[in-house]
Amino acid sequence: MDDVARYMLQQQPHAQVECAFLELTQPDLATAVAKLVSTGVTEVVITPMFLGLGKHAREDIPQLVEQLRNTYPDIQFRLKNSVGEAPQVIELLARIAMS
C-alpha cells in the first residue's frame, strides 16, 4: 500500500495521501483521517484496497465512515468501491494470471 501511495504522489505531487489499515497495522482509518483533517482538508476520499467485496468492504468500512461523518460534520467523505470491483483491475489480474 505504501508503494501505491508513493505512486499516487508521483502522479499528483500536491495530493494528500494517507494509508490506513483495519487490522494489525497502524494507522487505523480514524488516525489517518485525523491527520488529514489537521492539515485543513475539506474532503476525504476513501478507496478500499480490497480485491473482493468481503465483510470489511461491505460492512466495516461503511460503519467507520459513518462514524467519521459524525465526528467531522464539516468534512465531505466519499467512499469509493473496492479497487477489485474496477474493470481495469480485473483485466490486469487476468493478464497477470495468463502470463
For each residue, the residues with C-beta under 8 A, 3 or more apart:
1: 4 5 19 21 49
2: 5 6 19
3: 6 7
4: 1 7 8 19 49
5: 1 2 8 9 17 18 19
6: 2 3 9 10
7: 3 4 10 11
8: 4 5 11 12 15 17
9: 5 6 12 13 15 17
10: 6 7 13
11: 7 8
12: 8 9 15
13: 9 10
14:
15: 8 9 12
16: 36 39 41
17: 5 8 9
18: 5 27 32 33 35 36
19: 1 2 4 5 27 32
20: 27 28 29 31 32 33
21: 1 24 25 26 27 28 29
22: 28 29 56 60 61
23:
24: 21
25: 21
26: 21 31
27: 18 19 20 21 31 32 35
28: 20 21 22 31 32
29: 20 21 22 32 33 46 61 64 68
30: 33 34 64 67 68 71
31: 20 26 27 28 34 35
32: 18 19 20 27 28 29 35 36
33: 18 20 29 30 36 37 44 68 72 75
34: 30 31 37 38
35: 18 27 31 32 38 39
36: 16 18 32 33 39 41 44
37: 33 34 40 41 44 72 75
38: 34 35
39: 16 35 36
40: 37
41: 16 36 37 44 75
42: 74 75 76
43: 75 76 77 78
44: 33 36 37 41 68 75 76 77 78
45: 78 80
46: 29 61 65 77 78 79 80
47: 80 83
48: 56 57 61 79 80 81 82 83
49: 1 4 82 83
50: 53 54 56 57 82 83 84
51: 82 83 84 89 93
52: 57 82 84
53: 50 57 58 82 84 85
54: 50 57 58
55: 58 59 60
56: 22 48 50 59 60 61
57: 48 50 52 53 54 60 61 82
58: 53 54 55 62
59: 55 56 62 63
60: 22 55 56 57 63 64
61: 22 29 46 48 56 57 64 65 79
62: 58 59 65 66 79
63: 59 60 66 67
64: 29 30 60 61 67 68
65: 46 61 62 68 69 77 79
66: 62 63 69 70
67: 30 63 64 70 71
68: 29 30 33 44 64 65 71 72 75 77
69: 65 66 72 73 75 77
70: 66 67 73
71: 30 67 68
72: 33 37 68 69 75 77
73: 69 70
74: 42
75: 33 37 41 42 43 44 68 69 72
76: 42 43 44
77: 43 44 46 65 68 69 72
78: 43 44 45 46
79: 46 48 61 62 65
80: 45 46 47 48
81: 48 85 86
82: 48 49 50 51 52 53 57 85
83: 47 48 49 50 51 86 89
84: 50 51 52 53 89 90
85: 53 81 82 89
86: 81 83 89 90
87: 90 91
88: 91 92
89: 51 83 84 85 86 92 93
90: 84 86 87 93 94
91: 87 88 94 95
92: 88 89 95 96
93: 51 89 90 96 97
94: 90 91 97 98
95: 91 92 98 99
96: 92 93 99
97: 93 94
98: 94 95
99: 95 96
